[in-house]
Amino acid sequence: MEVLLSSAQIEQLTGYKRPGDQLRELKARGFYRARRARVTGEVILERPHYDAVCAGAGSAANEENRPRVRPPPMRRVK
């Protein structure tokens, strides 16, 4: 299994051929680690990140379990 998704897989996933459009679509879908290669300009998306996002890691359901910070109580000044 490859570490990165291929260009054809990214095109199928996003529905776009141009790397800029592909990257914008991936970011909108929650693939925040997607980036462009410096030399070729192609979109790079790591398979473990793709699998994690598709499985729901970091979704709203997991946000419920995060600790919440409460503001400190304010003292009254007399």
GROMACS elastic network, one bead per residue, 0.5 to 0.9 nm:
[ bonds ]
;  ai    aj funct       b0    kb
    1     4     6  0.88726   500
    2     5     6  0.70003   500
    2     6     6  0.83898   500
    2    46     6  0.89398   500
    2    47     6  0.74452   500
    3    45     6  0.87815   500
    3    46     6  0.59643   500
    3    47     6  0.54979   500
    3    48     6  0.75084   500
    4    44     6  0.68171   500
    4    45     6  0.57170   500
    4    47     6  0.51797   500
    4    48     6  0.84278   500
    5     8     6  0.81084   500
    5     9     6  0.59749   500
    5    10     6  0.64960   500
    5    44     6  0.72255   500
    5    45     6  0.57814   500
    5    46     6  0.62789   500
    5    47     6  0.58968   500
    5    50     6  0.84456   500
    6     9     6  0.51334   500
    6    10     6  0.62986   500
    6    11     6  0.85976   500
    6    44     6  0.82655   500
    6    45     6  0.83994   500
    7    10     6  0.51401   500
    7    11     6  0.61043   500
    7    12     6  0.85890   500
    7    17     6  0.88833   500
    7    42     6  0.75328   500
    7    43     6  0.73840   500
    7    44     6  0.83470   500
    8    11     6  0.50313   500
    8    12     6  0.61343   500
    8    13     6  0.85406   500
    8    17     6  0.89400   500
    9    12     6  0.50524   500
    9    13     6  0.60410   500
    9    14     6  0.86150   500
   10    14     6  0.60666   500
   10    15     6  0.80586   500
   10    16     6  0.83061   500
   10    17     6  0.86817   500
   10    22     6  0.73255   500
   10    26     6  0.88103   500
   10    43     6  0.77884   500
   10    44     6  0.86622   500
   10    45     6  0.79731   500
   11    14     6  0.53592   500
   11    15     6  0.53955   500
   11    16     6  0.54529   500
   11    17     6  0.57168   500
   11    18     6  0.85419   500
   11    19     6  0.88568   500
   11    22     6  0.71232   500
   12    15     6  0.53559   500
   12    16     6  0.76188   500
   12    17     6  0.88859   500
   13    16     6  0.83142   500
   13    22     6  0.87108   500
   13    26     6  0.85157   500
   14    17     6  0.83569   500
   14    21     6  0.83178   500
   14    22     6  0.57966   500
   14    23     6  0.85881   500
   14    25     6  0.61724   500
   14    26     6  0.68594   500
   15    22     6  0.76716   500
   15    25     6  0.88190   500
   16    19     6  0.77140   500
   16    20     6  0.89494   500
   16    21     6  0.61665   500
   16    22     6  0.55707   500
   16    25     6  0.84540   500
   17    20     6  0.87624   500
   17    21     6  0.74411   500
   17    22     6  0.68938   500
   18    21     6  0.54560   500
   18    22     6  0.62025   500
   18    23     6  0.87336   500
   18    42     6  0.87934   500
   19    23     6  0.60164   500
   19    24     6  0.85371   500
   19    36     6  0.76473   500
   19    41     6  0.71574   500
   19    42     6  0.58768   500
   19    43     6  0.58388   500
   20    23     6  0.52225   500
   20    24     6  0.62479   500
   20    25     6  0.86719   500
   20    36     6  0.84789   500
   20    41     6  0.89408   500
   20    42     6  0.88371   500
   20    43     6  0.81778   500
   21    24     6  0.51622   500
   21    25     6  0.61785   500
   21    26     6  0.86045   500
   22    25     6  0.52104   500
   22    26     6  0.61461   500
   22    27     6  0.86539   500
   22    43     6  0.72538   500
   23    26     6  0.51134   500
   23    27     6  0.61594   500
   23    28     6  0.85698   500
   23    31     6  0.89077   500
   23    34     6  0.66937   500
   23    35     6  0.67931   500
   23    36     6  0.76070   500
   23    43     6  0.64917   500
   23    44     6  0.88303   500
   24    27     6  0.52559   500
   24    28     6  0.62203   500
   24    29     6  0.87520   500
   25    28     6  0.50551   500
   25    29     6  0.62902   500
   25    30     6  0.88731   500
   25    31     6  0.88130   500
   26    29     6  0.50827   500
   26    30     6  0.64676   500
   26    31     6  0.52850   500
   26    32     6  0.74803   500
   26    34     6  0.68718   500
   26    45     6  0.89845   500
   27    30     6  0.51865   500
   27    31     6  0.50231   500
   27    32     6  0.52909   500
   27    33     6  0.80734   500
   27    34     6  0.70321   500
   28    31     6  0.73893   500
   28    32     6  0.83603   500
   29    32     6  0.83858   500
   29    53     6  0.88566   500
   30    33     6  0.86608   500
   30    53     6  0.70069   500
   31    34     6  0.57685   500
   31    45     6  0.80315   500
   31    49     6  0.73764   500
   31    50     6  0.69944   500
   31    53     6  0.68004   500
   32    35     6  0.82404   500
   32    49     6  0.89155   500
   33    44     6  0.85593   500
   33    45     6  0.69363   500
   33    46     6  0.78354   500
   33    49     6  0.73055   500
   34    43     6  0.68522   500
   34    44     6  0.57011   500
   34    46     6  0.74818   500
   34    49     6  0.87452   500
   35    42     6  0.83275   500
   35    43     6  0.56083   500
   35    44     6  0.53172   500
   35    45     6  0.68676   500
   36    39     6  0.87972   500
   36    40     6  0.81102   500
   36    41     6  0.53055   500
   36    42     6  0.53659   500
   36    44     6  0.56737   500
   36    45     6  0.87766   500
   37    40     6  0.56558   500
   37    42     6  0.53913   500
   37    43     6  0.62440   500
   37    44     6  0.64312   500
   38    41     6  0.56710   500
   38    42     6  0.82023   500
   39    42     6  0.83471   500
   40    43     6  0.88729   500
   41    44     6  0.89761   500
   45    48     6  0.88509   500
   45    49     6  0.73812   500
   45    50     6  0.70412   500
   46    49     6  0.54489   500
   46    50     6  0.62960   500
   46    51     6  0.87848   500
   47    51     6  0.60564   500
   47    52     6  0.85271   500
   48    51     6  0.50746   500
   48    52     6  0.61158   500
   48    53     6  0.86709   500
   49    52     6  0.50606   500
   49    53     6  0.61760   500
   49    54     6  0.85103   500
   50    53     6  0.53579   500
   50    54     6  0.61459   500
   50    55     6  0.85612   500
   51    54     6  0.51526   500
   51    55     6  0.60411   500
   51    56     6  0.86854   500
   51    57     6  0.88854   500
   52    55     6  0.50733   500
   52    56     6  0.63454   500
   52    57     6  0.53457   500
   52    58     6  0.82927   500
   53    56     6  0.51477   500
   53    57     6  0.54935   500
   53    58     6  0.72800   500
   53    59     6  0.80731   500
   54    57     6  0.75950   500
   56    59     6  0.53379   500
   56    60     6  0.85792   500
   56    61     6  0.83019   500
   56    62     6  0.84578   500
   57    60     6  0.89787   500
   57    61     6  0.87516   500
   57    62     6  0.71947   500
   58    61     6  0.78222   500
   58    62     6  0.58219   500
   58    63     6  0.70914   500
   59    62     6  0.55029   500
   59    63     6  0.65830   500
   60    64     6  0.68926   500
   61    64     6  0.57584   500
   61    65     6  0.77329   500
   62    65     6  0.55685   500
   62    66     6  0.71055   500
   63    66     6  0.53593   500
   63    67     6  0.87652   500
   64    67     6  0.81568   500
   65    68     6  0.88919   500
   70    73     6  0.87631   500
   71    74     6  0.86795   500
